[in-house]
Amino acid sequence: MKRYKCKACGYIYDPEVGEPRTNTPPGTPFEDLPNNWHCPKCGAGINRFVPIN
């Protein structure tokens, strides 16, 4: 699964880890996040994320 980086603050969403601050369980692909999901670090919307290797 691909990781995604927030263009606003540099936070990296790792699907293998998930994100406890937004109640996102481990194993949740970025593509499956709800449209209202936001960066837990800066609050940027999901559209501010880009895939990284």
N, CA, C and O atoms as a DFTB+ gen file, in Angstrom:
212 C
 N C O
     1  1       0.845      -1.186       0.000
     2  2       0.000       0.000       0.000
     3  2       0.889       1.247       0.000
     4  3       1.915       1.304       0.677
     5  1       0.467       2.229      -0.770
     6  2       1.230       3.478      -0.890
     7  2       1.040       4.382       0.310
     8  3      -0.024       4.411       0.929
     9  1       2.092       5.119       0.627
    10  2       2.024       6.144       1.653
    11  2       1.728       7.478       0.960
    12  3       2.038       7.661      -0.217
    13  1       1.129       8.396       1.702
    14  2       0.771       9.708       1.166
    15  2       1.309      10.793       2.082
    16  3       1.315      10.647       3.305
    17  1       1.762      11.885       1.474
    18  2       2.350      13.001       2.221
    19  2       1.478      14.243       2.096
    20  3       1.004      14.573       1.009
    21  1       1.271      14.928       3.218
    22  2       0.530      16.183       3.228
    23  2       1.420      17.280       2.652
    24  3       2.528      17.508       3.139
    25  1       0.936      17.953       1.620
    26  2       1.714      19.035       1.003
    27  2       1.802      20.257       1.909
    28  3       2.701      21.081       1.742
    29  1       0.900      20.386       2.850
    30  2       0.894      21.561       3.720
    31  2       1.928      21.462       4.843
    32  3       2.599      22.447       5.151
    33  1       2.064      20.277       5.461
    34  2       2.934      20.187       6.640
    35  2       3.960      19.063       6.598
    36  3       4.867      19.026       7.430
    37  1       3.832      18.147       5.646
    38  2       4.797      17.061       5.536
    39  2       4.418      15.782       6.274
    40  3       5.160      14.800       6.227
    41  1       3.269      15.780       6.957
    42  2       2.808      14.555       7.628
    43  2       2.679      13.437       6.612
    44  3       2.235      13.664       5.486
    45  1       3.065      12.230       7.005
    46  2       2.964      11.072       6.105
    47  2       1.940      10.095       6.658
    48  3       2.045       9.632       7.793
    49  1       0.942       9.790       5.826
    50  2      -0.043       8.772       6.183
    51  2       0.477       7.429       5.698
    52  3       0.686       7.226       4.502
    53  1       0.683       6.518       6.637
    54  2       1.141       5.169       6.322
    55  2      -0.029       4.222       6.568
    56  3      -0.432       4.031       7.715
    57  1      -0.581       3.627       5.511
    58  2      -1.754       2.771       5.685
    59  2      -1.499       1.545       6.560
    60  3      -2.432       1.015       7.164
    61  1      -0.269       1.099       6.634
    62  2       0.024      -0.057       7.473
    63  2      -0.079       0.283       8.956
    64  3      -0.306      -0.597       9.786
    65  1       0.089       1.563       9.284
    66  2       0.006       2.024      10.671
    67  2      -1.389       2.549      10.993
    68  3      -1.871       2.400      12.116
    69  1      -2.041       3.169       9.995
    70  2      -3.320       3.827      10.240
    71  2      -3.072       5.151      10.954
    72  3      -1.960       5.678      10.918
    73  1      -4.095       5.688      11.597
    74  2      -3.940       6.956      12.327
    75  2      -4.892       6.975      13.512
    76  3      -6.083       7.238      13.350
    77  1      -4.368       6.696      14.709
    78  2      -5.234       6.652      15.886
    79  2      -5.929       7.972      16.196
    80  3      -7.031       7.969      16.744
    81  1      -5.308       9.100      15.857
    82  2      -5.921      10.402      16.170
    83  2      -7.196      10.644      15.378
    84  3      -8.034      11.450      15.782
    85  1      -7.352       9.948      14.247
    86  2      -8.584      10.092      13.456
    87  2      -9.378       8.783      13.435
    88  3     -10.263       8.596      12.600
    89  1      -9.048       7.879      14.368
    90  2      -9.720       6.571      14.466
    91  2      -9.637       5.770      13.171
    92  3     -10.583       5.071      12.809
    93  1      -8.516       5.869      12.477
    94  2      -8.297       5.129      11.243
    95  2      -7.469       3.886      11.582
    96  3      -6.306       4.002      11.969
    97  1      -8.067       2.698      11.437
    98  2      -7.360       1.483      11.828
    99  2      -6.213       1.119      10.879
   100  3      -6.237       1.482       9.703
   101  1      -5.210       0.402      11.396
   102  2      -4.127      -0.082      10.536
   103  2      -4.696      -0.910       9.386
   104  3      -5.690      -1.618       9.548
   105  1      -4.057      -0.813       8.232
   106  2      -4.500      -1.556       7.059
   107  2      -5.503      -0.812       6.194
   108  3      -6.008      -1.371       5.220
   109  1      -5.803       0.450       6.533
   110  2      -6.761       1.238       5.757
   111  2      -6.032       1.962       4.623
   112  3      -5.252       2.877       4.884
   113  1      -6.273       1.565       3.360
   114  2      -5.636       2.268       2.242
   115  2      -6.100       3.719       2.173
   116  3      -7.232       4.037       2.539
   117  1      -5.228       4.583       1.708
   118  2      -5.563       5.999       1.589
   119  2      -6.824       6.190       0.750
   120  3      -7.661       7.041       1.052
   121  1      -6.948       5.398      -0.292
   122  2      -8.101       5.510      -1.199
   123  2      -9.419       5.203      -0.497
   124  3     -10.479       5.607      -0.974
   125  1      -9.368       4.498       0.621
   126  2     -10.583       4.141       1.350
   127  2     -10.942       5.128       2.463
   128  3     -11.956       4.960       3.142
   129  1     -10.111       6.153       2.647
   130  2     -10.425       7.153       3.672
   131  2     -11.647       7.964       3.240
   132  3     -11.824       8.219       2.048
   133  1     -12.488       8.372       4.184
   134  2     -13.659       9.176       3.817
   135  2     -13.238      10.553       3.290
   136  3     -12.162      11.047       3.626
   137  1     -14.080      11.158       2.476
   138  2     -13.770      12.462       1.876
   139  2     -13.561      13.564       2.917
   140  3     -12.886      14.557       2.643
   141  1     -14.134      13.391       4.101
   142  2     -13.981      14.424       5.134
   143  2     -12.784      14.154       6.048
   144  3     -12.588      14.869       7.031
   145  1     -11.979      13.127       5.737
   146  2     -10.766      12.854       6.518
   147  2      -9.824      14.034       6.363
   148  3      -9.796      14.673       5.311
   149  1      -9.056      14.327       7.397
   150  2      -8.139      15.468       7.355
   151  2      -6.811      15.095       7.995
   152  3      -6.719      14.122       8.743
   153  1      -5.806      15.867       7.698
   154  2      -4.481      15.659       8.265
   155  2      -4.559      15.848       9.778
   156  3      -5.027      16.886      10.246
   157  1      -4.108      14.859      10.545
   158  2      -4.181      14.995      11.996
   159  2      -3.184      16.007      12.550
   160  3      -3.311      16.434      13.698
   161  1      -2.205      16.389      11.760
   162  2      -1.193      17.335      12.223
   163  2      -1.591      18.790      11.963
   164  3      -1.450      19.638      12.844
   165  1      -2.095      19.082      10.744
   166  2      -2.388      20.483      10.407
   167  2      -3.843      20.744      10.011
   168  3      -4.249      21.898       9.875
   169  1      -4.628      19.678       9.826
   170  2      -6.036      19.847       9.486
   171  2      -6.321      19.997       8.002
   172  3      -7.464      20.242       7.617
   173  1      -5.293      19.852       7.152
   174  2      -5.497      19.977       5.700
   175  2      -6.408      18.857       5.202
   176  3      -6.420      17.755       5.750
   177  1      -7.169      19.166       4.153
   178  2      -8.076      18.192       3.570
   179  2      -7.346      17.098       2.813
   180  3      -6.164      17.215       2.491
   181  1      -8.072      16.051       2.544
   182  2      -7.526      14.880       1.859
   183  2      -6.947      15.231       0.471
   184  3      -6.051      14.549      -0.028
   185  1      -7.464      16.285      -0.127
   186  2      -6.985      16.707      -1.458
   187  2      -5.599      17.324      -1.410
   188  3      -5.009      17.566      -2.464
   189  1      -5.057      17.587      -0.230
   190  2      -3.722      18.168      -0.088
   191  2      -2.628      17.110       0.031
   192  3      -1.469      17.450       0.270
   193  1      -2.978      15.831      -0.132
   194  2      -2.031      14.734      -0.020
   195  2      -1.597      14.245      -1.394
   196  3      -2.375      14.225      -2.347
   197  1      -0.324      13.851      -1.466
   198  2       0.237      13.302      -2.708
   199  2       0.894      11.960      -2.392
   200  3       1.446      11.785      -1.306
   201  1       0.840      11.002      -3.336
   202  2       1.482       9.708      -3.094
   203  2       3.004       9.840      -3.087
   204  3       3.578      10.646      -3.820
   205  1       3.641       9.032      -2.243
   206  2       5.102       8.984      -2.207
   207  2       5.543       7.533      -2.285
   208  3       4.753       6.620      -2.045
   209  1       6.793       7.328      -2.616
   210  2       7.338       5.953      -2.693
   211  2       7.905       5.516      -1.374
   212  3       8.401       4.396      -1.257
